[in-house]
Amino acid sequence: MCVKTLHTPYFLANSHAPINLRKHAKDLLEFAKRAVEIAIEQDEQAAINWLESASQTSY
């Protein structure tokens, strides 16, 4: 007999997860907005560089 183990996903097991996910989504949106601004003001490569450095320092 094969018994499957059901794992509760992290976002259901952690009561603070919806708040954390909402904040994470807002942060990602702000990163995207800033990257677009940089791409318009400077160039695409500058925006990519900024995103890479921001992602290393933020998460």
Phi and psi restraints in degrees (range 20) as a CNS / XPLOR table:
assign (resid 1 and name C) (resid 2 and name N)
       (resid 2 and name CA) (resid 2 and name C) 1.0 -101.8 20.0 2
assign (resid 2 and name N) (resid 2 and name CA)
       (resid 2 and name C) (resid 3 and name N) 1.0 124.7 20.0 2
assign (resid 2 and name C) (resid 3 and name N)
       (resid 3 and name CA) (resid 3 and name C) 1.0 -112.2 20.0 2
assign (resid 3 and name N) (resid 3 and name CA)
       (resid 3 and name C) (resid 4 and name N) 1.0 123.4 20.0 2
assign (resid 3 and name C) (resid 4 and name N)
       (resid 4 and name CA) (resid 4 and name C) 1.0 -87.0 20.0 2
assign (resid 4 and name N) (resid 4 and name CA)
       (resid 4 and name C) (resid 5 and name N) 1.0 136.7 20.0 2
assign (resid 4 and name C) (resid 5 and name N)
       (resid 5 and name CA) (resid 5 and name C) 1.0 -93.1 20.0 2
assign (resid 5 and name N) (resid 5 and name CA)
       (resid 5 and name C) (resid 6 and name N) 1.0 126.1 20.0 2
assign (resid 5 and name C) (resid 6 and name N)
       (resid 6 and name CA) (resid 6 and name C) 1.0 -95.4 20.0 2
assign (resid 6 and name N) (resid 6 and name CA)
       (resid 6 and name C) (resid 7 and name N) 1.0 126.7 20.0 2
assign (resid 6 and name C) (resid 7 and name N)
       (resid 7 and name CA) (resid 7 and name C) 1.0 -104.5 20.0 2
assign (resid 7 and name N) (resid 7 and name CA)
       (resid 7 and name C) (resid 8 and name N) 1.0 134.2 20.0 2
assign (resid 7 and name C) (resid 8 and name N)
       (resid 8 and name CA) (resid 8 and name C) 1.0 -76.9 20.0 2
assign (resid 8 and name N) (resid 8 and name CA)
       (resid 8 and name C) (resid 9 and name N) 1.0 123.3 20.0 2
assign (resid 8 and name C) (resid 9 and name N)
       (resid 9 and name CA) (resid 9 and name C) 1.0 -58.7 20.0 2
assign (resid 9 and name N) (resid 9 and name CA)
       (resid 9 and name C) (resid 10 and name N) 1.0 149.1 20.0 2
assign (resid 9 and name C) (resid 10 and name N)
       (resid 10 and name CA) (resid 10 and name C) 1.0 -53.1 20.0 2
assign (resid 10 and name N) (resid 10 and name CA)
       (resid 10 and name C) (resid 11 and name N) 1.0 -43.6 20.0 2
assign (resid 10 and name C) (resid 11 and name N)
       (resid 11 and name CA) (resid 11 and name C) 1.0 -69.2 20.0 2
assign (resid 11 and name N) (resid 11 and name CA)
       (resid 11 and name C) (resid 12 and name N) 1.0 -16.1 20.0 2
assign (resid 11 and name C) (resid 12 and name N)
       (resid 12 and name CA) (resid 12 and name C) 1.0 -93.2 20.0 2
assign (resid 12 and name N) (resid 12 and name CA)
       (resid 12 and name C) (resid 13 and name N) 1.0 -29.5 20.0 2
assign (resid 12 and name C) (resid 13 and name N)
       (resid 13 and name CA) (resid 13 and name C) 1.0 -79.4 20.0 2
assign (resid 13 and name N) (resid 13 and name CA)
       (resid 13 and name C) (resid 14 and name N) 1.0 -27.2 20.0 2
assign (resid 13 and name C) (resid 14 and name N)
       (resid 14 and name CA) (resid 14 and name C) 1.0 -99.3 20.0 2
assign (resid 14 and name N) (resid 14 and name CA)
       (resid 14 and name C) (resid 15 and name N) 1.0 116.6 20.0 2
assign (resid 14 and name C) (resid 15 and name N)
       (resid 15 and name CA) (resid 15 and name C) 1.0 -67.5 20.0 2
assign (resid 15 and name N) (resid 15 and name CA)
       (resid 15 and name C) (resid 16 and name N) 1.0 -21.4 20.0 2
assign (resid 15 and name C) (resid 16 and name N)
       (resid 16 and name CA) (resid 16 and name C) 1.0 -91.7 20.0 2
assign (resid 16 and name N) (resid 16 and name CA)
       (resid 16 and name C) (resid 17 and name N) 1.0 -3.3 20.0 2
assign (resid 16 and name C) (resid 17 and name N)
       (resid 17 and name CA) (resid 17 and name C) 1.0 -59.1 20.0 2
assign (resid 17 and name N) (resid 17 and name CA)
       (resid 17 and name C) (resid 18 and name N) 1.0 -43.6 20.0 2
assign (resid 17 and name C) (resid 18 and name N)
       (resid 18 and name CA) (resid 18 and name C) 1.0 -59.1 20.0 2
assign (resid 18 and name N) (resid 18 and name CA)
       (resid 18 and name C) (resid 19 and name N) 1.0 -38.0 20.0 2
assign (resid 18 and name C) (resid 19 and name N)
       (resid 19 and name CA) (resid 19 and name C) 1.0 -66.8 20.0 2
assign (resid 19 and name N) (resid 19 and name CA)
       (resid 19 and name C) (resid 20 and name N) 1.0 -44.5 20.0 2
assign (resid 19 and name C) (resid 20 and name N)
       (resid 20 and name CA) (resid 20 and name C) 1.0 -63.8 20.0 2
assign (resid 20 and name N) (resid 20 and name CA)
       (resid 20 and name C) (resid 21 and name N) 1.0 -40.7 20.0 2
assign (resid 20 and name C) (resid 21 and name N)
       (resid 21 and name CA) (resid 21 and name C) 1.0 -66.3 20.0 2
assign (resid 21 and name N) (resid 21 and name CA)
       (resid 21 and name C) (resid 22 and name N) 1.0 -39.1 20.0 2
assign (resid 21 and name C) (resid 22 and name N)
       (resid 22 and name CA) (resid 22 and name C) 1.0 -63.5 20.0 2
assign (resid 22 and name N) (resid 22 and name CA)
       (resid 22 and name C) (resid 23 and name N) 1.0 -44.8 20.0 2
assign (resid 22 and name C) (resid 23 and name N)
       (resid 23 and name CA) (resid 23 and name C) 1.0 -63.9 20.0 2
assign (resid 23 and name N) (resid 23 and name CA)
       (resid 23 and name C) (resid 24 and name N) 1.0 -42.1 20.0 2
assign (resid 23 and name C) (resid 24 and name N)
       (resid 24 and name CA) (resid 24 and name C) 1.0 -61.7 20.0 2
assign (resid 24 and name N) (resid 24 and name CA)
       (resid 24 and name C) (resid 25 and name N) 1.0 -42.4 20.0 2
assign (resid 24 and name C) (resid 25 and name N)
       (resid 25 and name CA) (resid 25 and name C) 1.0 -63.6 20.0 2
assign (resid 25 and name N) (resid 25 and name CA)
       (resid 25 and name C) (resid 26 and name N) 1.0 -41.8 20.0 2
assign (resid 25 and name C) (resid 26 and name N)
       (resid 26 and name CA) (resid 26 and name C) 1.0 -64.5 20.0 2
assign (resid 26 and name N) (resid 26 and name CA)
       (resid 26 and name C) (resid 27 and name N) 1.0 -41.4 20.0 2
assign (resid 26 and name C) (resid 27 and name N)
       (resid 27 and name CA) (resid 27 and name C) 1.0 -61.6 20.0 2
assign (resid 27 and name N) (resid 27 and name CA)
       (resid 27 and name C) (resid 28 and name N) 1.0 -44.0 20.0 2
assign (resid 27 and name C) (resid 28 and name N)
       (resid 28 and name CA) (resid 28 and name C) 1.0 -63.2 20.0 2
assign (resid 28 and name N) (resid 28 and name CA)
       (resid 28 and name C) (resid 29 and name N) 1.0 -38.3 20.0 2
assign (resid 28 and name C) (resid 29 and name N)
       (resid 29 and name CA) (resid 29 and name C) 1.0 -64.1 20.0 2
assign (resid 29 and name N) (resid 29 and name CA)
       (resid 29 and name C) (resid 30 and name N) 1.0 -41.9 20.0 2
assign (resid 29 and name C) (resid 30 and name N)
       (resid 30 and name CA) (resid 30 and name C) 1.0 -64.3 20.0 2
assign (resid 30 and name N) (resid 30 and name CA)
       (resid 30 and name C) (resid 31 and name N) 1.0 -39.6 20.0 2
assign (resid 30 and name C) (resid 31 and name N)
       (resid 31 and name CA) (resid 31 and name C) 1.0 -60.1 20.0 2
assign (resid 31 and name N) (resid 31 and name CA)
       (resid 31 and name C) (resid 32 and name N) 1.0 -44.9 20.0 2
assign (resid 31 and name C) (resid 32 and name N)
       (resid 32 and name CA) (resid 32 and name C) 1.0 -63.7 20.0 2
assign (resid 32 and name N) (resid 32 and name CA)
       (resid 32 and name C) (resid 33 and name N) 1.0 -43.2 20.0 2
assign (resid 32 and name C) (resid 33 and name N)
       (resid 33 and name CA) (resid 33 and name C) 1.0 -59.8 20.0 2
assign (resid 33 and name N) (resid 33 and name CA)
       (resid 33 and name C) (resid 34 and name N) 1.0 -46.6 20.0 2
assign (resid 33 and name C) (resid 34 and name N)
       (resid 34 and name CA) (resid 34 and name C) 1.0 -64.8 20.0 2
assign (resid 34 and name N) (resid 34 and name CA)
       (resid 34 and name C) (resid 35 and name N) 1.0 -39.1 20.0 2
assign (resid 34 and name C) (resid 35 and name N)
       (resid 35 and name CA) (resid 35 and name C) 1.0 -63.1 20.0 2
assign (resid 35 and name N) (resid 35 and name CA)
       (resid 35 and name C) (resid 36 and name N) 1.0 -39.5 20.0 2
assign (resid 35 and name C) (resid 36 and name N)
       (resid 36 and name CA) (resid 36 and name C) 1.0 -65.2 20.0 2
assign (resid 36 and name N) (resid 36 and name CA)
       (resid 36 and name C) (resid 37 and name N) 1.0 -42.6 20.0 2
assign (resid 36 and name C) (resid 37 and name N)
       (resid 37 and name CA) (resid 37 and name C) 1.0 -58.2 20.0 2
assign (resid 37 and name N) (resid 37 and name CA)
       (resid 37 and name C) (resid 38 and name N) 1.0 -46.4 20.0 2
assign (resid 37 and name C) (resid 38 and name N)
       (resid 38 and name CA) (resid 38 and name C) 1.0 -63.9 20.0 2
assign (resid 38 and name N) (resid 38 and name CA)
       (resid 38 and name C) (resid 39 and name N) 1.0 -40.8 20.0 2
assign (resid 38 and name C) (resid 39 and name N)
       (resid 39 and name CA) (resid 39 and name C) 1.0 -62.7 20.0 2
assign (resid 39 and name N) (resid 39 and name CA)
       (resid 39 and name C) (resid 40 and name N) 1.0 -38.0 20.0 2
assign (resid 39 and name C) (resid 40 and name N)
       (resid 40 and name CA) (resid 40 and name C) 1.0 -71.5 20.0 2
assign (resid 40 and name N) (resid 40 and name CA)
       (resid 40 and name C) (resid 41 and name N) 1.0 -45.7 20.0 2
assign (resid 40 and name C) (resid 41 and name N)
       (resid 41 and name CA) (resid 41 and name C) 1.0 -72.0 20.0 2
assign (resid 41 and name N) (resid 41 and name CA)
       (resid 41 and name C) (resid 42 and name N) 1.0 -38.1 20.0 2
assign (resid 41 and name C) (resid 42 and name N)
       (resid 42 and name CA) (resid 42 and name C) 1.0 -115.4 20.0 2
assign (resid 42 and name N) (resid 42 and name CA)
       (resid 42 and name C) (resid 43 and name N) 1.0 -94.9 20.0 2
assign (resid 42 and name C) (resid 43 and name N)
       (resid 43 and name CA) (resid 43 and name C) 1.0 -160.4 20.0 2
assign (resid 43 and name N) (resid 43 and name CA)
       (resid 43 and name C) (resid 44 and name N) 1.0 173.5 20.0 2
assign (resid 43 and name C) (resid 44 and name N)
       (resid 44 and name CA) (resid 44 and name C) 1.0 -62.3 20.0 2
assign (resid 44 and name N) (resid 44 and name CA)
       (resid 44 and name C) (resid 45 and name N) 1.0 -40.8 20.0 2
assign (resid 44 and name C) (resid 45 and name N)
       (resid 45 and name CA) (resid 45 and name C) 1.0 -63.5 20.0 2
assign (resid 45 and name N) (resid 45 and name CA)
       (resid 45 and name C) (resid 46 and name N) 1.0 -38.0 20.0 2
assign (resid 45 and name C) (resid 46 and name N)
       (resid 46 and name CA) (resid 46 and name C) 1.0 -63.1 20.0 2
assign (resid 46 and name N) (resid 46 and name CA)
       (resid 46 and name C) (resid 47 and name N) 1.0 -39.3 20.0 2
assign (resid 46 and name C) (resid 47 and name N)
       (resid 47 and name CA) (resid 47 and name C) 1.0 -65.7 20.0 2
assign (resid 47 and name N) (resid 47 and name CA)
       (resid 47 and name C) (resid 48 and name N) 1.0 -41.8 20.0 2
assign (resid 47 and name C) (resid 48 and name N)
       (resid 48 and name CA) (resid 48 and name C) 1.0 -63.4 20.0 2
assign (resid 48 and name N) (resid 48 and name CA)
       (resid 48 and name C) (resid 49 and name N) 1.0 -44.5 20.0 2
assign (resid 48 and name C) (resid 49 and name N)
       (resid 49 and name CA) (resid 49 and name C) 1.0 -60.7 20.0 2
assign (resid 49 and name N) (resid 49 and name CA)
       (resid 49 and name C) (resid 50 and name N) 1.0 -42.0 20.0 2
assign (resid 49 and name C) (resid 50 and name N)
       (resid 50 and name CA) (resid 50 and name C) 1.0 -64.1 20.0 2
assign (resid 50 and name N) (resid 50 and name CA)
       (resid 50 and name C) (resid 51 and name N) 1.0 -44.3 20.0 2
assign (resid 50 and name C) (resid 51 and name N)
       (resid 51 and name CA) (resid 51 and name C) 1.0 -60.7 20.0 2
assign (resid 51 and name N) (resid 51 and name CA)
       (resid 51 and name C) (resid 52 and name N) 1.0 -42.6 20.0 2
assign (resid 51 and name C) (resid 52 and name N)
       (resid 52 and name CA) (resid 52 and name C) 1.0 -63.6 20.0 2
assign (resid 52 and name N) (resid 52 and name CA)
       (resid 52 and name C) (resid 53 and name N) 1.0 -43.0 20.0 2
assign (resid 52 and name C) (resid 53 and name N)
       (resid 53 and name CA) (resid 53 and name C) 1.0 -70.7 20.0 2
assign (resid 53 and name N) (resid 53 and name CA)
       (resid 53 and name C) (resid 54 and name N) 1.0 -37.1 20.0 2
assign (resid 53 and name C) (resid 54 and name N)
       (resid 54 and name CA) (resid 54 and name C) 1.0 -67.0 20.0 2
assign (resid 54 and name N) (resid 54 and name CA)
       (resid 54 and name C) (resid 55 and name N) 1.0 -37.9 20.0 2
assign (resid 54 and name C) (resid 55 and name N)
       (resid 55 and name CA) (resid 55 and name C) 1.0 -70.4 20.0 2
assign (resid 55 and name N) (resid 55 and name CA)
       (resid 55 and name C) (resid 56 and name N) 1.0 -30.5 20.0 2
assign (resid 55 and name C) (resid 56 and name N)
       (resid 56 and name CA) (resid 56 and name C) 1.0 -73.2 20.0 2
assign (resid 56 and name N) (resid 56 and name CA)
       (resid 56 and name C) (resid 57 and name N) 1.0 -33.1 20.0 2
assign (resid 56 and name C) (resid 57 and name N)
       (resid 57 and name CA) (resid 57 and name C) 1.0 -88.4 20.0 2
assign (resid 57 and name N) (resid 57 and name CA)
       (resid 57 and name C) (resid 58 and name N) 1.0 -22.3 20.0 2
assign (resid 57 and name C) (resid 58 and name N)
       (resid 58 and name CA) (resid 58 and name C) 1.0 -92.5 20.0 2
assign (resid 58 and name N) (resid 58 and name CA)
       (resid 58 and name C) (resid 59 and name N) 1.0 -37.0 20.0 2
